[in-house]
Amino acid sequence: MTDTPLAEMSFEDAMRELEIVVSKLERGDVALEDSITLYQRGADLKKHCEEKLKAAEEKVAQITLGEDGTPNGLKPVEGL
């Protein structure tokens, strides 16, 4: 786990750290206080990743709109 502030983390870095946090919590060999700290960090990382994805989706939506604001005929990706 890093002490890097979330605002400075890329989506990929946050996902890697989130995977590490989840792995540690799933093993169950972490002390209670450390588990609470890990859980909070994981929740913060998850929120950060969701925000990064939402921002990316909004950029893609802007790119796929024509100059007149109508869609360029691209279909949205299913599941997003």
Secondary structure, DSSP 8 states (H G I E B T S, - for coil): -----GGG--HHHHHHHHHHHHHHHHHT-S-HHHHHHHHHHHHHHHHHHHHHHHHHHHHHHHHTB-TTSSB-S----TT-
